[in-house]
Amino acid sequence: MTRPDAAQLDETALIAAMRRTLALEVDGLTALSGALGTQAVEAVRLIAGLKGRLICAGVGKSGHVARKIAATLASTGTPAQYVHPSEASHGDLGMITPDDAVLALSKSGETRELGDMIAYCRRFAVPLIALTAGEQSSLARGSDLVLLLPGAQEACGETRAPTTSTTMMMAYGDALAVALIEARGFTARDFALFHPGGALGSALTHVGALMHAGDGLPLAATGSGMGEALIEMSAKGLGCVGVIDGEGRLLGIITDGDLRRKMSPDLVSETVDAVMTPAPVTVTALMLASEALRHMTAGSRKITQLFVCDADGRPEGLLHIHDLLRAGVS
């Protein structure tokens, strides 16, 4: 094989090849969408009802797709694991229990390495789901459910390397995952449990993990003087103080902005009730940090502090916009 001079490659021809590839894969996905039916629904029901895990398996490119499907399912509330069919034949079949089910991927359905796994599933009554284009293949005949890939042209012409077929497999896995998310009522808060790291983890952090609480909470009782409130604001260093009633419920908030707007020689002699902004915006400890940030910035708002209150309206924390910025929430 000779290597072409990269500088001499024709831009128009290269763009045409890439667009042709995408067009063929779009055609494959369109055909796949139209092919969904009862078997797909039964597969979702089977997976949703498992006591154990969904074991995803495949070889070569199908194996890479199987790994991705397992990872997507595991991160969205469906316990899943990839098992390599060759390793399964050398002891890893012991990872598969009667409480599990197997999702086996093979375009042809004749992947030799899947043979022992198919036989194991039949012997121990482990449900087997085939994801294949081979309707009459060994894999399809040995399976309880068959997720059939429609006929579609691979994008790479006569080399026939998996392209359109693996795209359809990947999309089928995503479709199963989303159907299971909706069937289970899986939420962003649930998703956050499996994604504590990186930018995604920051956006899914709960307010309770970032808020100031305990002795760090700046509070003043209703009817108290502004002199007392100013001392509390200065001591806690969060740029505000919350005004609470006799039962500890939040009545209002006094911020640095309120002080600037109401600055006068008589300010210190005022009561906190006369200066506070009543009924301030509050959040809960279980709210996502990204949602709290939206409360701060919605419309024309320029809120920099939010009190975190329980169901009865009692402050249990304070969230400052600087806390969100430090955590990388955006």
KOLNU-739922 format. One record per residue: residue in three letters; x, z, y of N, C-alpha, C in turn. Coordinates in pm, whole numbers, plus 50000, padded with zeros to 5 digits. Atoms other than C-alpha are relative to their C-alpha. Last residue first. Example, Ala and Ser with C-alpha at 12.3 -4.5 7.8 and 13.67 -1.06 7.14 Angstrom:
<sites>
Ser499184999449881513675071449894499235007350109/Ala500895000049881512305078049550500905000050120/
</sites>
This chain:
<sites>
Ser500295009749895478245350452692498724992649969/Val501375005050007479365381252502499754990450115/Gly500025014650016483165384252482498604994449986/Ala500315003250141483145421852418499934985149974/Arg498864995650082484905428252749499804996549853/Leu498885009249976482295407052927501215003849914/Leu500295012750065479435426352769501154990250015/Asp499924997550144480905460052864499774987149922/His498585000250035481505447053217500205002649850/Ile499635013850026477785439453238501484998749964/His499485006249878477125476553200500454985849968/Leu499195011950026474905490752926500414993950134/Leu499945008749883473575526152956500964988549969/Gly498755006849973472445548252671499924991950128/Glu499034995950102469785570452523501344993050018/Pro498685006450004467345569852814500875005649887/Arg498944990649966463835582052726501364993149990/Gly499515002249865461105555752742501075009850045/Asp500764991749906459165568252441500494998650143/Ala501395004649997460355539952214499145007850099/Asp500684999550129463975547552300498554995950017/Cys501004989550021465705536052616499414999449860/Val500435002350137468895516952700499075011649964/Phe500164988150082469395516453075499444996049864/Leu501294998750066470645483553209499965013249925/Gln500154988850090473465478553459498585000149941/Thr498704997150062474755447653639499955011849904/Ile499924986550053471445431853736501365002049934/Lys498564997249998471685400653951500195014549958/Arg499504986550020468245386353886501525000550011/Ser499164996349885467275352954039500605014049985/Gly500505003949869465985338553714500975003650111/Ala501195008649998467245357653412499554997250143/Thr499755012149921470805371353452498784990950013/Met499254997449877470555407353339500044988050093/His500824991549913467785401153086500705002450134/Arg501035008649943469835372252945499075008050091/Leu499375007649891472765395952899498994990750066/Ala499894990949885470525419252700500624992850119/Glu501344999349942469655389952470500005009250122/Ser500245012649930473365383152411498624999750065/Ala499304999649872473895419952330499774987250080/Leu498725006950002471245418052059500635000150138/Met500025013549943468535444352093501394993849989/Leu499975010050106468765473751853499964985750052/Ala498694999850065469725498752124500134989349893/Thr499924990750112466685489452329501374998949933/Val499835006650129466535473852675500035010749892/Thr499274992550103465365484553019500114991649873/Val499875007450127464285467153342500825008449904/Pro498935010150015463585493153609499924992849866/Ala500275008550117460195510053661501064989349980/Pro500814995150112460955523954009499854989749889/Thr500835011650035463935513954227499165004249879/Met499915007450127465205547354352499164987449999/Val498965010349997465615558454714499974991049877/Ala500185008549882462525579454784500964988250000/Asp501245007750015462415594054432499804990250115/Val499715011950083466075604654457498764991249987/Thr500114997350143465155627854742500294987249923/Glu501145006150069466505621555093499945005149855/Ser501114990549996468875645555272498744994649932/Val499694988650086471955625955171498855010049995/Leu500105003450143470455593955315500205012249911/Asp500844990250069469805608755661499954997949849/Pro499444986549985472685591255841499235010649921/Ser500374994449869471435558255693500635013850011/Met498994991649934472225535355396499515004250139/Lys500684988649938469075522455231500965009550070/Arg501225004249932470255487455139499355011450078/Arg499665008649886473795498455062498774996150079/Leu499354991949897472615527554847500344991750122/Asp501044992049933470195505454655500595008350113/Gly500755008949912473015481054583498905007250074/Asp499215001849879475215508754446499274991250101/Thr498755007250017472405515754204500784999850130/Ile499355001549870469545540654186501364993749976/Ile498545001149999467295537453883500474998750144/Gly499415009849911463695547053813501515000149990/Leu500935003949894461235567553613500554989050089/Leu499405006849885463095571453285498934995650098/Arg500305014449995461505596753052500544993950128/Gly498855008550028463245630153000499744985250003/Glu499945002250144460135651552970501114990249961/Gly499784987450070460485665953320500094998849850/Asp501014989849976460895631453470500295012549917/Ile500854996850115464055610653479498985010750039/Val500874988949960465955592553757499015002449886/Gly501395001250041468825571253631499225012350041/Val500514987650057472115569453821498544997749965/Cys501434997749993474195539253907499685014049950/Gly500645006949889477675525153960498505001750008/Leu500665011950051479055534353619499174992850106/Gly499295012349972481665559253735499384987349948/Lys500155008550120480185589953565500614986150019/Ala499374993850117481505614853825499964990849878/Ser498555000349984480715592854125500715005249875/Met499555013950004477145586354017501514999250004/Glu500165004650137476575623353942500494985649984/Ile498944993350077477995633854282499954995349854/Leu498755006649966475775607954450501185006249925/Ala499955012950071472725621354264501314992650027/Glu499764997450142473385657054382500154987049921/Gly498644994650008473645645654742500405002649857/Met499055011050013470565623854689501445005049996/Gly499505006149878468455654554631501024989149973/Ser498684995149958466455662854320500504992250120/Gly500084989849897462715655754302501335005350047/Thr500915003549891462955636953971499905011750099/Ala501404996550018465955648153769499164995850120/Ala500414990149901469245629753788498515002449982/Leu501434997249985471025610353513499785010650107/Pro500284994649866474405593153465498505001850022/Leu501225005849944475065589453085499685006350136/Gly499655010649907478665596252987498814994050072/Asp499624994249871477735629852835500374989450103/Gly499614986049999475945611952553500305005050140/Ala501034990550043475895574252571500515014350015/His499504986649972477675543752710498895009849966/Met500514991649891476445511752545500785013050015/Leu499255001849876478445486752341499645010050109/Ala498574999650029477445492651977500854999550127/Gly499574986550036473895502052073501485001349972/Val499774992449877473435468552246500555013949968/His501134992649947473775451251909500415007750126/Thr499814985649993476505425751851498765006650057/Leu500974993350086475245390851767500195015149993/Ala501365003149954476955373152056498945007549922/Ser500214994049868480215390651977498584997850049/Gly500214985850017479975381851608499755007150131/Leu501344998550055479515345251696499695014849980/Ala500965001749892482555346551922498585001849951/Gly499975012149921484715360551646498934999550106/Gly498785004449932483925387351388499814987650085/Pro499524990649897480885407551280501154994850083/His499135007349908479115378651104500545009150110/Phe499025007650076477355391850791501014992750087/Leu499364991250097475395419750962501124993049924/Ala498874993049937474725396551256500745009049903/Phe498855008950001472565374151037501245007050055/Asp499505000150137470145402750980501284991849990/Arg499424986750021469835407351358500545001349858/Ala498665000049941469375369751395500675013549981/Thr499905000649855466415372151158501454999550047/Phe498644996049965465635364650791500214997750150/Gly500094994349866461845362150751501355005250046/Arg499664985850000462395357650377499785006650136/Ala500804993250101460585324250344500235015150002/Glu501374998949950462035312350674499115007349900/Ile499994991749879465615319450570498575002450047/Leu499894986050046464915305250222500035009750118/Ala501294996550061463675272350371500015014549953/Val500944997849890466755271650594498625003749946/Ala499654987749927469105276650299498985003050109/Leu500364988550083467375250450082500245013050076/Ala501464999650003467575224850363499515011849916/Asp500464994449873471245233050421498485001450001/Gly499664985849999471985227150053499535006950126/Tyr500974993850091470125194050064500255015149994/Ala501254998549927472175184450370498945006649913/Met499804989749899475435190850185498695002850075/Met499914987050068474235171049885500135011550099/Met501354996350043473125142350110500005013349926/Thr500754996549880476515141650283498585004449962/Thr499644986249969478175142649941499325004750129/Ser500544990950101476225111649836500355014650030/Thr501434998049979476885092850160499445010349902/Thr500214998749855480615098150127498535002950027/Pro501204992949955481865100649769499965001650152/Ala499704985849983484565074049714498765007050054/Arg501064991450052483035041249601500345014950007/Thr499254988550052486275021749663499055010549941/Glu499645001550141484124990249686500815011549945/Gly499935013050066482425000150009500445000749856/Cys498635005250006483335032650181500124987349917/Ala499575006549877479885042450304501334992749989/Glu498854992849946478365049949966500564992050117/Gln498705006750002475025032149931501095009150057/Ala499495002849865471995053349855501404994349989/Gly498935010049997469795059249552500404996850142/Pro500445014050006467765090649598501194990650000/Leu499535007449883469305124549513499524985649988/Leu499515013650019467215142949256500384993750133/Leu500085004349861466855180549269500674986350005/Val499115010749958466225186348901499714996350145/Leu500505007249882464785218948773501024989550039/Asp501394995749985465155235848434499344992750118/Ser500374991149890468335216848357498525003550000/Gly499754986150038469795202248038499555010250102/Arg500744996850123468255167848079500185014649960/Ala501434999849971469425165748441499205004249876/Leu500294988449916472995175648352498515001150027/Ser499894988150084473185151148061499655012550081/Ser498664995350037471975123348289499955012449912/Gln499994999050146468545107048295501345005249948/Glu501294994850046467885112548667499965002049849/Gly500195004950136471545108748760498745005549936/Ala500675013049989471555112649139499694994349863/Thr499355011850054472315149649104499224987350033/Leu500035008149877471565184949218500804987549969/Ala499095011249984470695202548892499804993550136/Ile500515009949906469105237148883501054989150015/Leu499025009949954469795259048581499304989750086/Pro500605011949936467885291048502501074990850058/Val499704999349857469955313948276499414987650065/Ala501225001449920468255315647936500265002650148/Phe500374986849947471375328647758498844999550098/Arg499904989550102471995298747529499465013350050/Arg501035001950102470705272247771500015011549899/Cys501314997549938472765285648061498884998549898/Tyr500124985549979475865287547843498645003550059/Ala500274993950130475415251547724499795015150012/Ile501355003950040475145238948082499625006849869/Met500914992449915478235258948181498554996849966/Asp500064986350049480185245247885499045008550081/Gly500614998950132479325209447977499855014349949/Leu501224992049991480045211748350499385002949864/Glu499674985849985483665200748305498775008950009/Arg499664993950129482535167148166500205015150013/Thr498714993449980480785156448486500335008349877/Glu499235001050124477945134348357501385006450015/Gly500624991250098475315142148618500724999949867/Ser500355007350122476485111648811499205008649903/Lys500725012249966476415128049153499534992849875/Ser499265011250056477275162449019499224987350031/Leu499955012349922476245196049164500854989549928/Ala498885008550040475165225648949499924986650072/Leu500235012849932472975253149099501224991449973/Val498885008949971473035282048852499494987650070/Ala500355013950027470625311448837501204991650040/Asp499545010449909471395348448811499304986749969/Asp500724998249873469605378148652500334989150101/Pro501385004850014470695366248305499175001850127/Thr500864990950074474315371148420498594994249987/Ile501395004449991477055346848526499145008849910/Met500524996549867480465362248596498514997150012/Gly500404986049999481225361748223499505004850134/Leu501415000050035481255323848246499465014349997/Asp500834996749885484535330348428498504998449973/Gly500294985949980486415332648099499055003250113/His498884991550041488195299748043499775014650041/Ser499715002350141485215276148047501125008749947/Ala501114994350077484115291248377500264998649851/Glu499704985850015487545283248519498905007049920/Ser498854999050092486855246548452500385014549976/Pro500385002450140483335249148602501185001049903/His499465013050041484615265448923499684997649853/Val499214998650123482285293949023500474986149959/Tyr499515012250064480965295849379500795003749875/Gln498585000150033478935326549472500364986649938/Ala499565012350065475515333649623501515000549980/Pro498734997750072473485363349743500404987749920/Thr500165003250141470765348249967501335002349929/Gly500864990850073470595365350308499754996949854/Thr501365000249948471895338950547499045007649909/Ser500024995149862475645343750509498615000550060/Ala499574986049996475485341450130499915005750141/Leu501044991450057473425309450146500385014750013/Thr501155000149909475865292150381498905009349950/Ala499644992449880478895302850175498835000650098/Ala499944985850035477315291349847500295008550123/Ile501384995650020476385257750003499975014949967/Lys500634998849868479945253550133498565004949986/Arg499434988449931481475261049794499315002250135/Ala500574988150064479075236649627500535012750064/Val501344998349945480105209749877499345012549943/His499834995649860483765214649788498635002350065/Gly499584986050000482835213149419500185005450140/Ser501224992150023480895180849469500335014949998/Lys500724999349873484065166049620498725008149987/Gly499595009949903485975175249304499265001550131/Val498605003950014484005195649053500334989450104/Gly499755014349990480745214549097501494997549991/Ala498905005750078479205249049073500084985050019/Cys499865014249965476975272049277501244994549930/Ile498655004650030475935305249119500074985050029/Leu500005014250033472795318749286501464995949983/Arg499445009449903472915356349264499744985649956/Gly498555001349987470995384449097500404990050105/Lys499494986449990467395396549109501514999850022/Leu498904995350086466305361049184500305014750023/Gly500414989450091462865355449339501115005649912/Ala500514988649923463995335749643499655011849911/Ile498874993449936466115313049422499535012550077/Leu499154994050102463175304349196501135008150064/Arg500704988450057460805298949486500855007149896/Val500014989549898463295276449666499335012549946/Ala498634994949990463865256449347500085011350102/Glu499794990950112460115253249291501415005950001/Val500774987949972459725238449640500225010249889/Ala499304992949893462525213549575499305013150032/Gln498794994050058461005203749241500785007950105/Thr500314987950075457595198649404501255006849945/Gly501314998150061458795173449661499915013149924/Leu500294985950025461625161049876498605001849944/Ala500004997050144462245123749830499685014549969/Gly501215005150063461245113650183499885003549853/Ser501154993049941463865136150336498704995649934/Leu500044986750059466475122350095498795007850052/Ala500545001450135465695086650199499865013549933/Thr501405003749984466205095950564499334998549864/Leu500724987849965469435114050473498504997250019/Gly500064991250116470735083250294499215012650028/Asp500955005950094469835060250582499835008849876/Val501334997449944471635083850820498924994449907/Glu500284986150032474665082050588498645004350058/Leu500294998850143474585044250596499665014449963/Ala501305006250024474315044050977499605001149853/Leu501044990649956477165068951009498614994349973/Thr499994988250087479465047250801498865009450036/Arg500595004350127478515015650987499915011649902/Arg501465000749980479205033451314499294995649874/Met500534986349992482665043451190498495000050020/Ala499914993850132483475008151076499415014150001/Ala501035006150083482224992951404499985006349861/Ile501274994149958484345017451605498874994649913/Leu500004986250045487395006751404498695007050036/Ala500204999750144486654969651445499925014449948/Thr501385004150027486234972951821499685000849852/Glu500934989249964489434993151857498574996349964/Asp501005004849905491594967851669498935010750026/Leu501344999150058494574984351504498974996650107/Gln500605013350011497824971151656498585000349944/Ala500235005449865499085004751787499274986649996/Ala501164993449939498625020051442499674994150136/Asp499514995149872500974994551285498805005750076/Pro500155008749883499504991350940500645006450122/Arg500584992649889500945010450642499894990850121/Thr499235000749877501444989350333499295007450111/Met500845000049881500005000050000500885000050125/
</sites>
